[in-house]
């Protein structure tokens, strides 16, 4: 079966796996943003947290993805969810934390001191300055961290098929088991295209959310 025939006959299944893949990555990275950005802000307030938190996130990122998925299985098996989406989302969530934590911390730390002093000079509290000065100025760098996490983990999430989470990794595993070069090419191209597509969407979002003055 050539690539064209395969796509025509299996496109509903391929579309379903693509939607699954997007959903898994979006949920995992979304939770990483919800936790990572506030913790990154907290790190700017309490600098003693920087070393331990960034160190722990770095250690997680150095673990081979297949090993991290393997670690998740016995942990979640205790709750009857050793296989499937939950351990996969948790593993990718952990992988996403480092770029988001690091970029949030660095972005807010590197906001121009003159702007910070001006905000304090007109009577802003730390939280008011954070809301009106630090975060708007930090949007491009924070979203760059989110983009890095998404692009990296679109690929990592393919491993989730090994533990029954679904996604485009299913196509690649089937292609390997069937020794089908055509199916393997389809799976690899879809994963790569999805990573590029999601990065472009986030790049557009980054441009929209960046204050006009910074864009100029």
C-alpha positions, 0 to 999 in steps of 0.5 A: 500500500502506498502513502496516498492509498493509506491516507485515503483509507485510514484518514478518519483513524489518523485524524482521531489520533492527531486530535488525541495527540494535540489534546494530550500535549495541550493538557500536559503543557497547560497544567505546566503553565498553570503551575510553572508561571506562578512558581517562577514568579515566586522564585523571583520573590524568594531567591533561595528557591531557584537552585532547588527547583531549577535543579529538580526540573533539570534532573527530570529533563535529563531522564530518558523519556521511556524511563520516565514513562516507566516510572509513572506506571507503578506509581499510578498503578497503585490508583488503578491507572498504571496505563493510559493517559494519566501517567503520560500527561504527568510525565510530559507535564514534568518535562514541560516544567523546566523551560517554563520555570526558567523562562518565567524567572529569567524574564521577570528578573531581567525586567529593566530596573528603571521600570521597576523603580519607576513603578515603585516610585508611584506607589505600586506594591510588588503585586501591582508592579507584577500585574502592570509592569513585570508580566506584560514585559515578560510575555515574549520570554515566558511564551518562548518557554511554552513554545519550547515545551510544546515543540519538545513534548509533541515528540515525547508524547509519541512514546505515550503510545507504549503505555496505551495513551494513544496519539500519533505514536500509535501509527509509528508503533504499528508501522514498526511492527508491520515493517511498513516504511510508508506508514512510518513516513506518515507518522513521522511527518505528522508528528513533525508537522504538528510540532511546527503547526503548534509552534506557529500558533503559539508564535502568533499568540505571543505576538498578539499578547506582547504589548505594542510598545515592546513589539516595536 
